[in-house]
Amino acid sequence: MVTQTKRDDGVWFQCEKCGLLLDDQIDAKRHEEACDAKDPTYFQ
Ligand SMILES: [Zn+2]
């Protein structure tokens, strides 16, 4: 699931699988569909 993150420099969309931040929601969703990260270490 893509989560929306608001920062000083704008709104970002984050892939929950790998933690990647993208500035476009469609790109983020597309990335996540193709994302095969299984062990996200970003949130630890
Ligand atoms: Zn990802």
mmCIF file of the protein (N, C-alpha, C, O) and its ligand, coordinates in Angstrom:
data_MODEL
# 
_entry.id   MODEL 
# 
loop_
_entity.id 
_entity.type 
_entity.pdbx_number_of_molecules 
1 polymer     1 
2 non-polymer 1 
# 
_entity_poly.entity_id                      1 
_entity_poly.type                           'polypeptide(L)' 
_entity_poly.nstd_linkage                   no 
_entity_poly.nstd_monomer                   no 
_entity_poly.pdbx_seq_one_letter_code       MVTQTKRDDGVWFQCEKCGLLLDDQIDAKRHEEACDAKDPTYFQ 
_entity_poly.pdbx_seq_one_letter_code_can   MVTQTKRDDGVWFQCEKCGLLLDDQIDAKRHEEACDAKDPTYFQ 
_entity_poly.pdbx_strand_id                 A 
# 
loop_
_entity_poly_seq.entity_id 
_entity_poly_seq.num 
_entity_poly_seq.mon_id 
_entity_poly_seq.hetero 
1 1  MET n 
1 2  VAL n 
1 3  THR n 
1 4  GLN n 
1 5  THR n 
1 6  LYS n 
1 7  ARG n 
1 8  ASP n 
1 9  ASP n 
1 10 GLY n 
1 11 VAL n 
1 12 TRP n 
1 13 PHE n 
1 14 GLN n 
1 15 CYS n 
1 16 GLU n 
1 17 LYS n 
1 18 CYS n 
1 19 GLY n 
1 20 LEU n 
1 21 LEU n 
1 22 LEU n 
1 23 ASP n 
1 24 ASP n 
1 25 GLN n 
1 26 ILE n 
1 27 ASP n 
1 28 ALA n 
1 29 LYS n 
1 30 ARG n 
1 31 HIS n 
1 32 GLU n 
1 33 GLU n 
1 34 ALA n 
1 35 CYS n 
1 36 ASP n 
1 37 ALA n 
1 38 LYS n 
1 39 ASP n 
1 40 PRO n 
1 41 THR n 
1 42 TYR n 
1 43 PHE n 
1 44 GLN n 
# 
loop_
_struct_asym.id 
_struct_asym.entity_id 
A 1 
B 2 
# 
loop_
_chem_comp.id 
_chem_comp.type 
_chem_comp.mon_nstd_flag 
ALA 'L-peptide linking' y 
ARG 'L-peptide linking' y 
ASP 'L-peptide linking' y 
CYS 'L-peptide linking' y 
GLN 'L-peptide linking' y 
GLU 'L-peptide linking' y 
GLY 'peptide linking'   y 
HIS 'L-peptide linking' y 
ILE 'L-peptide linking' y 
LEU 'L-peptide linking' y 
LYS 'L-peptide linking' y 
MET 'L-peptide linking' y 
PHE 'L-peptide linking' y 
PRO 'L-peptide linking' y 
THR 'L-peptide linking' y 
TRP 'L-peptide linking' y 
TYR 'L-peptide linking' y 
VAL 'L-peptide linking' y 
ZN  non-polymer         . 
# 
_pdbx_entity_nonpoly.entity_id   2 
_pdbx_entity_nonpoly.name        ? 
_pdbx_entity_nonpoly.comp_id     ZN 
# 
_pdbx_nonpoly_scheme.asym_id         B 
_pdbx_nonpoly_scheme.entity_id       2 
_pdbx_nonpoly_scheme.mon_id          ZN 
_pdbx_nonpoly_scheme.ndb_seq_num     1 
_pdbx_nonpoly_scheme.pdb_seq_num     101 
_pdbx_nonpoly_scheme.auth_seq_num    101 
_pdbx_nonpoly_scheme.pdb_mon_id      ZN 
_pdbx_nonpoly_scheme.auth_mon_id     ZN 
_pdbx_nonpoly_scheme.pdb_strand_id   A 
_pdbx_nonpoly_scheme.pdb_ins_code    . 
# 
loop_
_atom_site.group_PDB 
_atom_site.id 
_atom_site.type_symbol 
_atom_site.label_atom_id 
_atom_site.label_alt_id 
_atom_site.label_comp_id 
_atom_site.label_asym_id 
_atom_site.label_entity_id 
_atom_site.label_seq_id 
_atom_site.pdbx_PDB_ins_code 
_atom_site.Cartn_x 
_atom_site.Cartn_y 
_atom_site.Cartn_z 
_atom_site.occupancy 
_atom_site.B_iso_or_equiv 
_atom_site.pdbx_formal_charge 
_atom_site.auth_seq_id 
_atom_site.auth_comp_id 
_atom_site.auth_asym_id 
_atom_site.auth_atom_id 
_atom_site.pdbx_PDB_model_num 
ATOM   1   N  N  . MET A 1 1  ? 0.846  -1.196 0.000   1.00 0.00 ? 1   MET A N  1 
ATOM   2   C  CA . MET A 1 1  ? 0.000  0.000  0.000   1.00 0.00 ? 1   MET A CA 1 
ATOM   3   C  C  . MET A 1 1  ? 0.882  1.247  0.000   1.00 0.00 ? 1   MET A C  1 
ATOM   4   O  O  . MET A 1 1  ? 1.883  1.320  0.713   1.00 0.00 ? 1   MET A O  1 
ATOM   5   N  N  . VAL A 1 2  ? 0.500  2.193  -0.789  1.00 0.00 ? 2   VAL A N  1 
ATOM   6   C  CA . VAL A 1 2  ? 1.251  3.440  -0.857  1.00 0.00 ? 2   VAL A CA 1 
ATOM   7   C  C  . VAL A 1 2  ? 0.726  4.396  0.211   1.00 0.00 ? 2   VAL A C  1 
ATOM   8   O  O  . VAL A 1 2  ? -0.482 4.595  0.332   1.00 0.00 ? 2   VAL A O  1 
ATOM   9   N  N  . THR A 1 3  ? 1.617  4.974  0.967   1.00 0.00 ? 3   THR A N  1 
ATOM   10  C  CA . THR A 1 3  ? 1.203  5.931  1.984   1.00 0.00 ? 3   THR A CA 1 
ATOM   11  C  C  . THR A 1 3  ? 1.624  7.334  1.581   1.00 0.00 ? 3   THR A C  1 
ATOM   12  O  O  . THR A 1 3  ? 2.653  7.540  0.937   1.00 0.00 ? 3   THR A O  1 
ATOM   13  N  N  . GLN A 1 4  ? 0.798  8.287  1.978   1.00 0.00 ? 4   GLN A N  1 
ATOM   14  C  CA . GLN A 1 4  ? 1.074  9.670  1.626   1.00 0.00 ? 4   GLN A CA 1 
ATOM   15  C  C  . GLN A 1 4  ? 1.824  10.334 2.768   1.00 0.00 ? 4   GLN A C  1 
ATOM   16  O  O  . GLN A 1 4  ? 1.448  10.204 3.933   1.00 0.00 ? 4   GLN A O  1 
ATOM   17  N  N  . THR A 1 5  ? 2.880  11.040 2.426   1.00 0.00 ? 5   THR A N  1 
ATOM   18  C  CA . THR A 1 5  ? 3.716  11.684 3.432   1.00 0.00 ? 5   THR A CA 1 
ATOM   19  C  C  . THR A 1 5  ? 3.856  13.153 3.103   1.00 0.00 ? 5   THR A C  1 
ATOM   20  O  O  . THR A 1 5  ? 4.226  13.514 1.986   1.00 0.00 ? 5   THR A O  1 
ATOM   21  N  N  . LYS A 1 6  ? 3.562  13.996 4.070   1.00 0.00 ? 6   LYS A N  1 
ATOM   22  C  CA . LYS A 1 6  ? 3.670  15.424 3.817   1.00 0.00 ? 6   LYS A CA 1 
ATOM   23  C  C  . LYS A 1 6  ? 4.960  15.947 4.442   1.00 0.00 ? 6   LYS A C  1 
ATOM   24  O  O  . LYS A 1 6  ? 5.245  15.715 5.617   1.00 0.00 ? 6   LYS A O  1 
ATOM   25  N  N  . ARG A 1 7  ? 5.716  16.645 3.638   1.00 0.00 ? 7   ARG A N  1 
ATOM   26  C  CA . ARG A 1 7  ? 6.960  17.221 4.134   1.00 0.00 ? 7   ARG A CA 1 
ATOM   27  C  C  . ARG A 1 7  ? 7.037  18.676 3.736   1.00 0.00 ? 7   ARG A C  1 
ATOM   28  O  O  . ARG A 1 7  ? 6.180  19.181 3.010   1.00 0.00 ? 7   ARG A O  1 
ATOM   29  N  N  . ASP A 1 8  ? 8.069  19.348 4.215   1.00 0.00 ? 8   ASP A N  1 
ATOM   30  C  CA . ASP A 1 8  ? 8.214  20.763 3.912   1.00 0.00 ? 8   ASP A CA 1 
ATOM   31  C  C  . ASP A 1 8  ? 8.300  21.027 2.420   1.00 0.00 ? 8   ASP A C  1 
ATOM   32  O  O  . ASP A 1 8  ? 7.865  22.069 1.930   1.00 0.00 ? 8   ASP A O  1 
ATOM   33  N  N  . ASP A 1 9  ? 8.873  20.058 1.701   1.00 0.00 ? 9   ASP A N  1 
ATOM   34  C  CA . ASP A 1 9  ? 9.074  20.267 0.265   1.00 0.00 ? 9   ASP A CA 1 
ATOM   35  C  C  . ASP A 1 9  ? 7.953  19.668 -0.569  1.00 0.00 ? 9   ASP A C  1 
ATOM   36  O  O  . ASP A 1 9  ? 8.091  19.544 -1.786  1.00 0.00 ? 9   ASP A O  1 
ATOM   37  N  N  . GLY A 1 10 ? 6.844  19.293 0.062   1.00 0.00 ? 10  GLY A N  1 
ATOM   38  C  CA . GLY A 1 10 ? 5.709  18.818 -0.706  1.00 0.00 ? 10  GLY A CA 1 
ATOM   39  C  C  . GLY A 1 10 ? 5.167  17.495 -0.202  1.00 0.00 ? 10  GLY A C  1 
ATOM   40  O  O  . GLY A 1 10 ? 5.560  17.002 0.855   1.00 0.00 ? 10  GLY A O  1 
ATOM   41  N  N  . VAL A 1 11 ? 4.261  16.934 -0.976  1.00 0.00 ? 11  VAL A N  1 
ATOM   42  C  CA . VAL A 1 11 ? 3.650  15.661 -0.620  1.00 0.00 ? 11  VAL A CA 1 
ATOM   43  C  C  . VAL A 1 11 ? 4.356  14.549 -1.367  1.00 0.00 ? 11  VAL A C  1 
ATOM   44  O  O  . VAL A 1 11 ? 4.585  14.637 -2.573  1.00 0.00 ? 11  VAL A O  1 
ATOM   45  N  N  . TRP A 1 12 ? 4.697  13.505 -0.637  1.00 0.00 ? 12  TRP A N  1 
ATOM   46  C  CA . TRP A 1 12 ? 5.387  12.372 -1.225  1.00 0.00 ? 12  TRP A CA 1 
ATOM   47  C  C  . TRP A 1 12 ? 4.556  11.110 -1.021  1.00 0.00 ? 12  TRP A C  1 
ATOM   48  O  O  . TRP A 1 12 ? 3.708  11.039 -0.131  1.00 0.00 ? 12  TRP A O  1 
ATOM   49  N  N  . PHE A 1 13 ? 4.815  10.140 -1.848  1.00 0.00 ? 13  PHE A N  1 
ATOM   50  C  CA . PHE A 1 13 ? 4.107  8.871  -1.757  1.00 0.00 ? 13  PHE A CA 1 
ATOM   51  C  C  . PHE A 1 13 ? 5.129  7.774  -1.546  1.00 0.00 ? 13  PHE A C  1 
ATOM   52  O  O  . PHE A 1 13 ? 6.082  7.628  -2.311  1.00 0.00 ? 13  PHE A O  1 
ATOM   53  N  N  . GLN A 1 14 ? 4.908  7.005  -0.490  1.00 0.00 ? 14  GLN A N  1 
ATOM   54  C  CA . GLN A 1 14 ? 5.917  6.047  -0.076  1.00 0.00 ? 14  GLN A CA 1 
ATOM   55  C  C  . GLN A 1 14 ? 5.442  4.614  -0.255  1.00 0.00 ? 14  GLN A C  1 
ATOM   56  O  O  . GLN A 1 14 ? 4.333  4.256  0.142   1.00 0.00 ? 14  GLN A O  1 
ATOM   57  N  N  . CYS A 1 15 ? 6.289  3.813  -0.850  1.00 0.00 ? 15  CYS A N  1 
ATOM   58  C  CA . CYS A 1 15 ? 6.047  2.382  -0.963  1.00 0.00 ? 15  CYS A CA 1 
ATOM   59  C  C  . CYS A 1 15 ? 6.285  1.752  0.402   1.00 0.00 ? 15  CYS A C  1 
ATOM   60  O  O  . CYS A 1 15 ? 7.360  1.889  0.987   1.00 0.00 ? 15  CYS A O  1 
ATOM   61  N  N  . GLU A 1 16 ? 5.258  1.054  0.903   1.00 0.00 ? 16  GLU A N  1 
ATOM   62  C  CA . GLU A 1 16 ? 5.409  0.450  2.230   1.00 0.00 ? 16  GLU A CA 1 
ATOM   63  C  C  . GLU A 1 16 ? 6.301  -0.774 2.203   1.00 0.00 ? 16  GLU A C  1 
ATOM   64  O  O  . GLU A 1 16 ? 6.784  -1.214 3.246   1.00 0.00 ? 16  GLU A O  1 
ATOM   65  N  N  . LYS A 1 17 ? 6.521  -1.318 1.045   1.00 0.00 ? 17  LYS A N  1 
ATOM   66  C  CA . LYS A 1 17 ? 7.327  -2.538 0.964   1.00 0.00 ? 17  LYS A CA 1 
ATOM   67  C  C  . LYS A 1 17 ? 8.812  -2.245 1.107   1.00 0.00 ? 17  LYS A C  1 
ATOM   68  O  O  . LYS A 1 17 ? 9.529  -2.976 1.790   1.00 0.00 ? 17  LYS A O  1 
ATOM   69  N  N  . CYS A 1 18 ? 9.275  -1.178 0.464   1.00 0.00 ? 18  CYS A N  1 
ATOM   70  C  CA . CYS A 1 18 ? 10.712 -0.907 0.492   1.00 0.00 ? 18  CYS A CA 1 
ATOM   71  C  C  . CYS A 1 18 ? 11.043 0.482  1.033   1.00 0.00 ? 18  CYS A C  1 
ATOM   72  O  O  . CYS A 1 18 ? 12.211 0.792  1.271   1.00 0.00 ? 18  CYS A O  1 
ATOM   73  N  N  . GLY A 1 19 ? 10.021 1.321  1.228   1.00 0.00 ? 19  GLY A N  1 
ATOM   74  C  CA . GLY A 1 19 ? 10.266 2.635  1.802   1.00 0.00 ? 19  GLY A CA 1 
ATOM   75  C  C  . GLY A 1 19 ? 10.629 3.712  0.796   1.00 0.00 ? 19  GLY A C  1 
ATOM   76  O  O  . GLY A 1 19 ? 10.931 4.847  1.165   1.00 0.00 ? 19  GLY A O  1 
ATOM   77  N  N  . LEU A 1 20 ? 10.597 3.345  -0.481  1.00 0.00 ? 20  LEU A N  1 
ATOM   78  C  CA . LEU A 1 20 ? 10.956 4.318  -1.507  1.00 0.00 ? 20  LEU A CA 1 
ATOM   79  C  C  . LEU A 1 20 ? 9.953  5.461  -1.546  1.00 0.00 ? 20  LEU A C  1 
ATOM   80  O  O  . LEU A 1 20 ? 8.744  5.241  -1.475  1.00 0.00 ? 20  LEU A O  1 
ATOM   81  N  N  . LEU A 1 21 ? 10.462 6.679  -1.659  1.00 0.00 ? 21  LEU A N  1 
ATOM   82  C  CA . LEU A 1 21 ? 9.610  7.856  -1.762  1.00 0.00 ? 21  LEU A CA 1 
ATOM   83  C  C  . LEU A 1 21 ? 9.536  8.308  -3.205  1.00 0.00 ? 21  LEU A C  1 
ATOM   84  O  O  . LEU A 1 21 ? 10.551 8.427  -3.892  1.00 0.00 ? 21  LEU A O  1 
ATOM   85  N  N  . LEU A 1 22 ? 8.304  8.560  -3.658  1.00 0.00 ? 22  LEU A N  1 
ATOM   86  C  CA . LEU A 1 22 ? 8.103  9.078  -5.001  1.00 0.00 ? 22  LEU A CA 1 
ATOM   87  C  C  . LEU A 1 22 ? 7.213  10.311 -4.915  1.00 0.00 ? 22  LEU A C  1 
ATOM   88  O  O  . LEU A 1 22 ? 6.376  10.414 -4.018  1.00 0.00 ? 22  LEU A O  1 
ATOM   89  N  N  . ASP A 1 23 ? 7.389  11.237 -5.838  1.00 0.00 ? 23  ASP A N  1 
ATOM   90  C  CA . ASP A 1 23 ? 6.602  12.473 -5.769  1.00 0.00 ? 23  ASP A CA 1 
ATOM   91  C  C  . ASP A 1 23 ? 5.322  12.390 -6.585  1.00 0.00 ? 23  ASP A C  1 
ATOM   92  O  O  . ASP A 1 23 ? 4.613  13.386 -6.725  1.00 0.00 ? 23  ASP A O  1 
ATOM   93  N  N  . ASP A 1 24 ? 5.022  11.235 -7.116  1.00 0.00 ? 24  ASP A N  1 
ATOM   94  C  CA . ASP A 1 24 ? 3.827  11.072 -7.936  1.00 0.00 ? 24  ASP A CA 1 
ATOM   95  C  C  . ASP A 1 24 ? 3.084  9.815  -7.501  1.00 0.00 ? 24  ASP A C  1 
ATOM   96  O  O  . ASP A 1 24 ? 3.663  8.730  -7.454  1.00 0.00 ? 24  ASP A O  1 
ATOM   97  N  N  . GLN A 1 25 ? 1.801  9.963  -7.183  1.00 0.00 ? 25  GLN A N  1 
ATOM   98  C  CA . GLN A 1 25 ? 1.049  8.836  -6.639  1.00 0.00 ? 25  GLN A CA 1 
ATOM   99  C  C  . GLN A 1 25 ? 0.913  7.697  -7.645  1.00 0.00 ? 25  GLN A C  1 
ATOM   100 O  O  . GLN A 1 25 ? 0.988  6.525  -7.275  1.00 0.00 ? 25  GLN A O  1 
ATOM   101 N  N  . ILE A 1 26 ? 0.715  8.037  -8.899  1.00 0.00 ? 26  ILE A N  1 
ATOM   102 C  CA . ILE A 1 26 ? 0.584  6.990  -9.909  1.00 0.00 ? 26  ILE A CA 1 
ATOM   103 C  C  . ILE A 1 26 ? 1.894  6.233  -10.067 1.00 0.00 ? 26  ILE A C  1 
ATOM   104 O  O  . ILE A 1 26 ? 1.903  5.008  -10.185 1.00 0.00 ? 26  ILE A O  1 
ATOM   105 N  N  . ASP A 1 27 ? 3.001  6.969  -10.070 1.00 0.00 ? 27  ASP A N  1 
ATOM   106 C  CA . ASP A 1 27 ? 4.310  6.317  -10.145 1.00 0.00 ? 27  ASP A CA 1 
ATOM   107 C  C  . ASP A 1 27 ? 4.539  5.431  -8.933  1.00 0.00 ? 27  ASP A C  1 
ATOM   108 O  O  . ASP A 1 27 ? 5.100  4.341  -9.042  1.00 0.00 ? 27  ASP A O  1 
ATOM   109 N  N  . ALA A 1 28 ? 4.100  5.908  -7.779  1.00 0.00 ? 28  ALA A N  1 
ATOM   110 C  CA . ALA A 1 28 ? 4.290  5.133  -6.550  1.00 0.00 ? 28  ALA A CA 1 
ATOM   111 C  C  . ALA A 1 28 ? 3.494  3.834  -6.604  1.00 0.00 ? 28  ALA A C  1 
ATOM   112 O  O  . ALA A 1 28 ? 4.003  2.774  -6.240  1.00 0.00 ? 28  ALA A O  1 
ATOM   113 N  N  . LYS A 1 29 ? 2.249  3.916  -7.058  1.00 0.00 ? 29  LYS A N  1 
ATOM   114 C  CA . LYS A 1 29 ? 1.436  2.703  -7.163  1.00 0.00 ? 29  LYS A CA 1 
ATOM   115 C  C  . LYS A 1 29 ? 2.032  1.739  -8.171  1.00 0.00 ? 29  LYS A C  1 
ATOM   116 O  O  . LYS A 1 29 ? 2.069  0.527  -7.955  1.00 0.00 ? 29  LYS A O  1 
ATOM   117 N  N  . ARG A 1 30 ? 2.494  2.299  -9.273  1.00 0.00 ? 30  ARG A N  1 
ATOM   118 C  CA . ARG A 1 30 ? 3.087  1.450  -10.311 1.00 0.00 ? 30  ARG A CA 1 
ATOM   119 C  C  . ARG A 1 30 ? 4.347  0.773  -9.775  1.00 0.00 ? 30  ARG A C  1 
ATOM   120 O  O  . ARG A 1 30 ? 4.584  -0.412 -10.011 1.00 0.00 ? 30  ARG A O  1 
ATOM   121 N  N  . HIS A 1 31 ? 5.137  1.543  -9.058  1.00 0.00 ? 31  HIS A N  1 
ATOM   122 C  CA . HIS A 1 31 ? 6.340  0.974  -8.465  1.00 0.00 ? 31  HIS A CA 1 
ATOM   123 C  C  . HIS A 1 31 ? 5.979  -0.163 -7.513  1.00 0.00 ? 31  HIS A C  1 
ATOM   124 O  O  . HIS A 1 31 ? 6.586  -1.233 -7.551  1.00 0.00 ? 31  HIS A O  1 
ATOM   125 N  N  . GLU A 1 32 ? 4.983  0.081  -6.658  1.00 0.00 ? 32  GLU A N  1 
ATOM   126 C  CA . GLU A 1 32 ? 4.679  -0.901 -5.634  1.00 0.00 ? 32  GLU A CA 1 
ATOM   127 C  C  . GLU A 1 32 ? 4.165  -2.203 -6.243  1.00 0.00 ? 32  GLU A C  1 
ATOM   128 O  O  . GLU A 1 32 ? 4.439  -3.286 -5.726  1.00 0.00 ? 32  GLU A O  1 
ATOM   129 N  N  . GLU A 1 33 ? 3.429  -2.095 -7.330  1.00 0.00 ? 33  GLU A N  1 
ATOM   130 C  CA . GLU A 1 33 ? 2.957  -3.311 -7.991  1.00 0.00 ? 33  GLU A CA 1 
ATOM   131 C  C  . GLU A 1 33 ? 4.125  -4.155 -8.473  1.00 0.00 ? 33  GLU A C  1 
ATOM   132 O  O  . GLU A 1 33 ? 4.047  -5.382 -8.525  1.00 0.00 ? 33  GLU A O  1 
ATOM   133 N  N  . ALA A 1 34 ? 5.207  -3.477 -8.825  1.00 0.00 ? 34  ALA A N  1 
ATOM   134 C  CA . ALA A 1 34 ? 6.375  -4.193 -9.338  1.00 0.00 ? 34  ALA A CA 1 
ATOM   135 C  C  . ALA A 1 34 ? 7.416  -4.439 -8.249  1.00 0.00 ? 34  ALA A C  1 
ATOM   136 O  O  . ALA A 1 34 ? 8.411  -5.128 -8.472  1.00 0.00 ? 34  ALA A O  1 
ATOM   137 N  N  . CYS A 1 35 ? 7.177  -3.870 -7.073  1.00 0.00 ? 35  CYS A N  1 
ATOM   138 C  CA . CYS A 1 35 ? 8.161  -3.956 -6.000  1.00 0.00 ? 35  CYS A CA 1 
ATOM   139 C  C  . CYS A 1 35 ? 8.158  -5.362 -5.404  1.00 0.00 ? 35  CYS A C  1 
ATOM   140 O  O  . CYS A 1 35 ? 7.104  -5.899 -5.064  1.00 0.00 ? 35  CYS A O  1 
ATOM   141 N  N  . ASP A 1 36 ? 9.324  -5.939 -5.285  1.00 0.00 ? 36  ASP A N  1 
ATOM   142 C  CA . ASP A 1 36 ? 9.387  -7.294 -4.719  1.00 0.00 ? 36  ASP A CA 1 
ATOM   143 C  C  . ASP A 1 36 ? 10.167 -7.322 -3.414  1.00 0.00 ? 36  ASP A C  1 
ATOM   144 O  O  . ASP A 1 36 ? 10.652 -8.375 -2.999  1.00 0.00 ? 36  ASP A O  1 
ATOM   145 N  N  . ALA A 1 37 ? 10.288 -6.190 -2.779  1.00 0.00 ? 37  ALA A N  1 
ATOM   146 C  CA . ALA A 1 37 ? 10.962 -6.143 -1.479  1.00 0.00 ? 37  ALA A CA 1 
ATOM   147 C  C  . ALA A 1 37 ? 10.141 -6.943 -0.473  1.00 0.00 ? 37  ALA A C  1 
ATOM   148 O  O  . ALA A 1 37 ? 8.945  -6.698 -0.316  1.00 0.00 ? 37  ALA A O  1 
ATOM   149 N  N  . LYS A 1 38 ? 10.755 -7.870 0.190   1.00 0.00 ? 38  LYS A N  1 
ATOM   150 C  CA . LYS A 1 38 ? 10.026 -8.722 1.122   1.00 0.00 ? 38  LYS A CA 1 
ATOM   151 C  C  . LYS A 1 38 ? 10.339 -8.421 2.577   1.00 0.00 ? 38  LYS A C  1 
ATOM   152 O  O  . LYS A 1 38 ? 9.546  -8.730 3.466   1.00 0.00 ? 38  LYS A O  1 
ATOM   153 N  N  . ASP A 1 39 ? 11.477 -7.829 2.816   1.00 0.00 ? 39  ASP A N  1 
ATOM   154 C  CA . ASP A 1 39 ? 11.882 -7.542 4.189   1.00 0.00 ? 39  ASP A CA 1 
ATOM   155 C  C  . ASP A 1 39 ? 12.232 -6.073 4.343   1.00 0.00 ? 39  ASP A C  1 
ATOM   156 O  O  . ASP A 1 39 ? 13.403 -5.694 4.325   1.00 0.00 ? 39  ASP A O  1 
ATOM   157 N  N  . PRO A 1 40 ? 11.215 -5.263 4.494   1.00 0.00 ? 40  PRO A N  1 
ATOM   158 C  CA . PRO A 1 40 ? 11.499 -3.832 4.638   1.00 0.00 ? 40  PRO A CA 1 
ATOM   159 C  C  . PRO A 1 40 ? 12.256 -3.548 5.911   1.00 0.00 ? 40  PRO A C  1 
ATOM   160 O  O  . PRO A 1 40 ? 11.789 -3.857 7.007   1.00 0.00 ? 40  PRO A O  1 
ATOM   161 N  N  . THR A 1 41 ? 13.413 -2.965 5.767   1.00 0.00 ? 41  THR A N  1 
ATOM   162 C  CA . THR A 1 41 ? 14.214 -2.629 6.941   1.00 0.00 ? 41  THR A CA 1 
ATOM   163 C  C  . THR A 1 41 ? 14.084 -1.144 7.248   1.00 0.00 ? 41  THR A C  1 
ATOM   164 O  O  . THR A 1 41 ? 14.540 -0.666 8.287   1.00 0.00 ? 41  THR A O  1 
ATOM   165 N  N  . TYR A 1 42 ? 13.462 -0.435 6.337   1.00 0.00 ? 42  TYR A N  1 
ATOM   166 C  CA . TYR A 1 42 ? 13.385 1.023  6.423   1.00 0.00 ? 42  TYR A CA 1 
ATOM   167 C  C  . TYR A 1 42 ? 12.684 1.486  7.693   1.00 0.00 ? 42  TYR A C  1 
ATOM   168 O  O  . TYR A 1 42 ? 13.053 2.509  8.270   1.00 0.00 ? 42  TYR A O  1 
ATOM   169 N  N  . PHE A 1 43 ? 11.671 0.738  8.132   1.00 0.00 ? 43  PHE A N  1 
ATOM   170 C  CA . PHE A 1 43 ? 10.850 1.219  9.242   1.00 0.00 ? 43  PHE A CA 1 
ATOM   171 C  C  . PHE A 1 43 ? 11.305 0.728  10.610  1.00 0.00 ? 43  PHE A C  1 
ATOM   172 O  O  . PHE A 1 43 ? 10.691 1.044  11.630  1.00 0.00 ? 43  PHE A O  1 
ATOM   173 N  N  . GLN A 1 44 ? 12.353 -0.023 10.622  1.00 0.00 ? 44  GLN A N  1 
ATOM   174 C  CA . GLN A 1 44 ? 12.785 -0.559 11.897  1.00 0.00 ? 44  GLN A CA 1 
ATOM   175 C  C  . GLN A 1 44 ? 13.419 0.525  12.768  1.00 0.00 ? 44  GLN A C  1 
ATOM   176 O  O  . GLN A 1 44 ? 13.843 0.246  13.889  1.00 0.00 ? 44  GLN A O  1 
HETATM 177 ZN ZN . ZN  B 2 .  ? 8.970  -0.588 -3.176  1.00 0.00 2 101 ZN  A ZN 1 
# 
